[in-house]
């Protein structure tokens, strides 16, 4: 099964844990996230990293991954 997580904002420990469990069980796991993960005025601001990511491509990442499940 192909599972993709969509994350916006701060890093979330639960996504990492669930992804590791799914990988261990043989599933393909992906992560689609916005540049706001590294450029959020309330939590975390690393402008150098934020510039490396395309902010408008979260939906595109999901479509290209062709998941069975979106979380």
Protein Blocks (a to p, Z undefined) as FASTA:
>chain_A
ZZddddehjddfklmmmmmmmmmnopacdddddfklmmcfkloccfklmmmpcfklmmmm
mmmnopabdZZ
